[in-house]
């Protein structure tokens, strides 16, 4: 009978790292979506809503930074994202205060609904009728 080999693995470490990976990935993706939304809103002369979207992006990135803990690779990517959002935020904030004189909304605009980029294709197993394939299967 088959028995698993004894393992000295600590699966809680892998599970913890995986949970942090999901948290960092989710937070970073959502932060990037807010950054893209801010660009669209600013292009439509909604500087206040654009700045609020960037503030939401920064909050998500800082939360992701906490989840990244001591992982230098993740932290470097997040620090670069934070710097990029801060760079984009400065001219938008200036436009909001000087050009448009718009208030800062209390809440960020909701992100647009996600789009499905692929379509589901039904899968069916086909029987191979080739004699060469049948010979290969029986040897």
Steps between C-alpha positions, in 0.01 A plus 500: 500500500608854428589728788616860479861570586559679829537870434662768709299769317327779682193561286383789715791708367404428140135565574584832669720607209223403254241701694732801499562453126125508434456808719788686334388400150139595560588832662749591228259412219219702655738792565604494133133500398442811715807662344362435149159631608666818632661558162163463326326728750768766469465487123128572546579806722398321822819582690338458844380148424836421338691608810269295724561195278875549542458531876313168495782352292758616755300354786482162325871506422588581861280212618679274252833626631397383848408158360835476320680520836867407452494394133738742328379413149137577573589812696711635212211462254257661744736790574531565127120493464461741793756738347317484166163580660654789696657633178164488320313648798696827521385659171144371547485655847633826358238496223225427752596794722604761244330425169174320579453609863325172575441351843646164591222238509455303823517166319676374190298438186414134457714304259331399176369146476753239397488381141509140390771480237462132413200289417428159640544218252341162573747216533426150385723197476523360151573137431810453289424270207846483352646148488846638577368659820325177599818299449697749709244477781518121518880465506 
